[in-house]
Amino acid sequence: MRFLVRERIFDVGEDYWVEDEEGNRVFHVDGKALRLRETFELRDADGDEVYRIRERLLAVRDTMTVSRGGDTVATVRKRMFNPVRDKLVVELASGGEWEVVGDFLGKEYTIGDEHGPVAIVSRRWFRLRDTYAVDVNTHRSDAGGDVALVLSVAVCVDALTGGDGED
């Protein structure tokens, strides 16, 4: 199922909505401004927090965590320098690992594991600069089928690779 992310480039708190294929607002990404570490909350359409996304301080590599109810669900980190291609790794608390590879700044990348794709992120499907899609493989019965978790990972990828020029 494809989800449309409409970023608001000049918004101080980095807030934006995620819509489903029919244009319904299903998730709100609430960026918390003026915090010591970068923090986002993924909220459902009713405003309830689904996941909290935070930058981990004092890590060897750039790292963000995705948590629910105070428990870490996933950790997203940059791989050590790889001259062949850029890659991020998602370690799931339930076990397993996803790899994120592609053009992060251009928002053309895939999230996947040994069982296949979890999601494809692409800006190519849209002409608007601040819009991209996250096509989630909702047919999976594991963590890869958790739309909110996959969208949270996409938020992490954007935070870890966007705008710093060091992806």
C-alpha atoms as a printed R data frame, in Angstrom:
    type eleno elety resid chain resno      x       y      z
1   ATOM     1    CA   MET     A     1  0.000   0.000  0.000
2   ATOM     2    CA   ARG     A     2  1.360   3.378 -0.960
3   ATOM     3    CA   PHE     A     3  1.533   6.295  1.474
4   ATOM     4    CA   LEU     A     4  2.134   9.890  0.438
5   ATOM     5    CA   VAL     A     5  4.449  12.035  2.563
6   ATOM     6    CA   ARG     A     6  4.118  15.783  2.154
7   ATOM     7    CA   GLU     A     7  6.968  17.533  3.878
8   ATOM     8    CA   ARG     A     8  6.777  21.166  4.832
9   ATOM     9    CA   ILE     A     9 10.245  22.414  4.032
10  ATOM    10    CA   PHE     A    10 10.162  25.660  6.015
11  ATOM    11    CA   ASP     A    11  8.245  24.415  9.071
12  ATOM    12    CA   VAL     A    12 10.221  25.004 12.284
13  ATOM    13    CA   GLY     A    13  8.988  21.848 14.021
14  ATOM    14    CA   GLU     A    14  9.245  19.644 10.922
15  ATOM    15    CA   ASP     A    15  5.570  18.610 11.135
16  ATOM    16    CA   TYR     A    16  3.892  16.907  8.206
17  ATOM    17    CA   TRP     A    17  1.077  14.540  7.323
18  ATOM    18    CA   VAL     A    18  1.190  11.085  5.764
19  ATOM    19    CA   GLU     A    19 -1.799  10.261  3.558
20  ATOM    20    CA   ASP     A    20 -3.043   6.947  2.203
21  ATOM    21    CA   GLU     A    21 -3.745   6.278 -1.482
22  ATOM    22    CA   GLU     A    22 -7.206   7.831 -1.195
23  ATOM    23    CA   GLY     A    23 -5.825  11.083  0.236
24  ATOM    24    CA   ASN     A    24 -6.926  10.421  3.836
25  ATOM    25    CA   ARG     A    25 -4.608  11.724  6.533
26  ATOM    26    CA   VAL     A    26 -3.554   8.598  8.447
27  ATOM    27    CA   PHE     A    27 -0.418   9.648 10.341
28  ATOM    28    CA   HIS     A    28  1.044  12.916 11.538
29  ATOM    29    CA   VAL     A    29  4.799  13.318 11.991
30  ATOM    30    CA   ASP     A    30  5.250  15.766 14.839
31  ATOM    31    CA   GLY     A    31  8.794  17.122 14.913
32  ATOM    32    CA   LYS     A    32  9.809  18.482 18.283
33  ATOM    33    CA   ALA     A    33 11.700  21.741 17.847
34  ATOM    34    CA   LEU     A    34 14.298  23.111 20.229
35  ATOM    35    CA   ARG     A    35 15.279  19.773 21.756
36  ATOM    36    CA   LEU     A    36 18.794  18.661 22.657
37  ATOM    37    CA   ARG     A    37 18.403  15.671 20.341
38  ATOM    38    CA   GLU     A    38 16.272  15.352 17.257
39  ATOM    39    CA   THR     A    39 12.867  13.946 18.223
40  ATOM    40    CA   PHE     A    40  9.716  13.069 16.282
41  ATOM    41    CA   GLU     A    41  6.413  11.511 17.247
42  ATOM    42    CA   LEU     A    42  4.411   9.477 14.760
43  ATOM    43    CA   ARG     A    43  0.763  10.005 15.660
44  ATOM    44    CA   ASP     A    44 -2.347   8.395 14.212
45  ATOM    45    CA   ALA     A    45 -5.180  10.493 12.754
46  ATOM    46    CA   ASP     A    46 -6.761  10.808 16.232
47  ATOM    47    CA   GLY     A    47 -3.554  12.325 17.639
48  ATOM    48    CA   ASP     A    48 -2.458   9.287 19.653
49  ATOM    49    CA   GLU     A    49  1.277   8.573 19.684
50  ATOM    50    CA   VAL     A    50  2.132   5.379 17.829
51  ATOM    51    CA   TYR     A    51  5.945   5.613 17.842
52  ATOM    52    CA   ARG     A    52  8.537   8.007 19.243
53  ATOM    53    CA   ILE     A    53 11.637   8.547 17.122
54  ATOM    54    CA   ARG     A    54 14.771   9.935 18.754
55  ATOM    55    CA   GLU     A    55 18.356  10.595 17.913
56  ATOM    56    CA   ARG     A    56 20.699   8.652 20.169
57  ATOM    57    CA   LEU     A    57 23.341  10.867 21.713
58  ATOM    58    CA   LEU     A    58 26.952   9.796 22.230
59  ATOM    59    CA   ALA     A    59 26.851   6.992 19.659
60  ATOM    60    CA   VAL     A    60 29.883   6.037 17.556
61  ATOM    61    CA   ARG     A    61 27.746   6.208 14.405
62  ATOM    62    CA   ASP     A    62 24.712   8.406 13.748
63  ATOM    63    CA   THR     A    63 21.851   6.492 15.332
64  ATOM    64    CA   MET     A    64 18.113   6.905 15.895
65  ATOM    65    CA   THR     A    65 15.727   4.741 17.886
66  ATOM    66    CA   VAL     A    66 12.052   3.997 17.340
67  ATOM    67    CA   SER     A    67 10.156   3.222 20.534
68  ATOM    68    CA   ARG     A    68  6.635   2.453 21.659
69  ATOM    69    CA   GLY     A    69  5.597   2.960 25.265
70  ATOM    70    CA   GLY     A    70  9.208   3.527 26.290
71  ATOM    71    CA   ASP     A    71 10.444   0.235 24.783
72  ATOM    72    CA   THR     A    72 12.833   0.345 21.817
73  ATOM    73    CA   VAL     A    73 11.327  -1.391 18.794
74  ATOM    74    CA   ALA     A    74 14.031  -0.588 16.233
75  ATOM    75    CA   THR     A    75 17.433   1.072 16.003
76  ATOM    76    CA   VAL     A    76 18.485   2.738 12.758
77  ATOM    77    CA   ARG     A    77 22.152   3.521 12.208
78  ATOM    78    CA   LYS     A    78 24.539   4.451  9.468
79  ATOM    79    CA   ARG     A    79 27.011   1.802  8.403
80  ATOM    80    CA   MET     A    80 30.654   2.585  8.803
81  ATOM    81    CA   PHE     A    81 32.074   4.194  5.675
82  ATOM    82    CA   ASN     A    82 31.542   2.088  2.578
83  ATOM    83    CA   PRO     A    83 33.041   3.491 -0.662
84  ATOM    84    CA   VAL     A    84 30.811   1.264 -2.832
85  ATOM    85    CA   ARG     A    85 27.362   2.395 -1.670
86  ATOM    86    CA   ASP     A    86 25.528   4.142  1.119
87  ATOM    87    CA   LYS     A    87 23.656   1.917  3.510
88  ATOM    88    CA   LEU     A    88 21.725   2.138  6.733
89  ATOM    89    CA   VAL     A    89 20.894  -0.793  8.993
90  ATOM    90    CA   VAL     A    90 17.684  -1.265 10.978
91  ATOM    91    CA   GLU     A    91 18.053  -3.625 13.933
92  ATOM    92    CA   LEU     A    92 14.676  -4.874 15.140
93  ATOM    93    CA   ALA     A    93 14.219  -5.560 18.860
94  ATOM    94    CA   SER     A    94 12.068  -8.572 17.912
95  ATOM    95    CA   GLY     A    95 15.025 -10.003 15.997
96  ATOM    96    CA   GLY     A    96 16.215  -9.568 12.459
97  ATOM    97    CA   GLU     A    97 17.660  -6.738 10.489
98  ATOM    98    CA   TRP     A    98 16.625  -4.608  7.530
99  ATOM    99    CA   GLU     A    99 18.981  -2.898  5.099
100 ATOM   100    CA   VAL     A   100 18.238   0.485  3.609
101 ATOM   101    CA   VAL     A   101 20.065   1.205  0.347
102 ATOM   102    CA   GLY     A   102 19.773   3.742 -2.438
103 ATOM   103    CA   ASP     A   103 19.827   7.490 -3.021
104 ATOM   104    CA   PHE     A   104 18.831   8.959  0.332
105 ATOM   105    CA   LEU     A   105 18.988  12.648 -0.571
106 ATOM   106    CA   GLY     A   106 16.969  11.988 -3.738
107 ATOM   107    CA   LYS     A   107 14.518   9.864 -1.747
108 ATOM   108    CA   GLU     A   108 14.924   6.834 -4.015
109 ATOM   109    CA   TYR     A   109 15.726   3.867 -1.791
110 ATOM   110    CA   THR     A   110 14.515   0.465 -0.645
111 ATOM   111    CA   ILE     A   111 14.104  -1.099  2.772
112 ATOM   112    CA   GLY     A   112 14.424  -4.869  2.755
113 ATOM   113    CA   ASP     A   113 15.677  -8.055  4.345
114 ATOM   114    CA   GLU     A   114 16.383 -11.662  3.356
115 ATOM   115    CA   HIS     A   115 12.639 -12.184  2.786
116 ATOM   116    CA   GLY     A   116 12.394  -9.405  0.210
117 ATOM   117    CA   PRO     A   117 11.301  -5.777  0.126
118 ATOM   118    CA   VAL     A   118  9.720  -4.154  3.149
119 ATOM   119    CA   ALA     A   119  9.138  -0.827  1.370
120 ATOM   120    CA   ILE     A   120 10.170   1.232 -1.623
121 ATOM   121    CA   VAL     A   121 10.554   4.972 -1.141
122 ATOM   122    CA   SER     A   122 10.381   7.131 -4.242
123 ATOM   123    CA   ARG     A   123 10.011  10.727 -5.209
124 ATOM   124    CA   ARG     A   124  9.850   9.804 -8.919
125 ATOM   125    CA   TRP     A   125  6.107   9.230 -8.725
126 ATOM   126    CA   PHE     A   126  5.503  12.934 -8.001
127 ATOM   127    CA   ARG     A   127  6.469  16.226 -9.557
128 ATOM   128    CA   LEU     A   128  6.304  18.195 -6.315
129 ATOM   129    CA   ARG     A   129  9.696  18.610 -4.663
130 ATOM   130    CA   ASP     A   130  8.439  18.178 -1.101
131 ATOM   131    CA   THR     A   131  6.424  15.005 -1.779
132 ATOM   132    CA   TYR     A   132  7.434  11.355 -1.893
133 ATOM   133    CA   ALA     A   133  5.776   7.975 -1.520
134 ATOM   134    CA   VAL     A   134  6.478   5.060  0.775
135 ATOM   135    CA   ASP     A   135  5.129   1.872 -0.806
136 ATOM   136    CA   VAL     A   136  4.844  -0.580  2.108
137 ATOM   137    CA   ASN     A   137  4.606  -4.323  1.544
138 ATOM   138    CA   THR     A   138  1.525  -4.752  3.755
139 ATOM   139    CA   HIS     A   139  1.251  -8.433  2.807
140 ATOM   140    CA   ARG     A   140  4.033  -9.318  5.227
141 ATOM   141    CA   SER     A   141  3.018 -10.860  8.541
142 ATOM   142    CA   ASP     A   142  6.215  -9.821 10.351
143 ATOM   143    CA   ALA     A   143  7.406  -6.358 11.442
144 ATOM   144    CA   GLY     A   144  7.741  -5.424  7.759
145 ATOM   145    CA   GLY     A   145  3.950  -5.314  7.521
146 ATOM   146    CA   ASP     A   146  3.688  -2.732 10.322
147 ATOM   147    CA   VAL     A   147  2.996   0.424  8.315
148 ATOM   148    CA   ALA     A   148  3.662   2.777 11.224
149 ATOM   149    CA   LEU     A   149  7.030   1.148 11.962
150 ATOM   150    CA   VAL     A   150  8.095   1.319  8.314
151 ATOM   151    CA   LEU     A   151  7.068   4.981  8.106
152 ATOM   152    CA   SER     A   152  9.001   5.645 11.323
153 ATOM   153    CA   VAL     A   153 12.092   4.090  9.734
154 ATOM   154    CA   ALA     A   154 11.608   6.374  6.704
155 ATOM   155    CA   VAL     A   155 11.540   9.354  9.112
156 ATOM   156    CA   CYS     A   156 14.816   8.092 10.621
157 ATOM   157    CA   VAL     A   157 16.411   7.746  7.183
158 ATOM   158    CA   ASP     A   158 15.411  11.301  6.336
159 ATOM   159    CA   ALA     A   159 16.744  12.646  9.644
160 ATOM   160    CA   LEU     A   160 20.030  10.719  9.406
161 ATOM   161    CA   THR     A   161 20.788  11.550  5.779
162 ATOM   162    CA   GLY     A   162 19.034  14.792  4.911
163 ATOM   163    CA   GLY     A   163 20.708  18.134  4.712
164 ATOM   164    CA   ASP     A   164 24.017  17.356  6.412
165 ATOM   165    CA   GLY     A   165 25.873  16.562  3.233
166 ATOM   166    CA   GLU     A   166 27.468  13.539  4.872
167 ATOM   167    CA   ASP     A   167 25.272  10.676  3.746
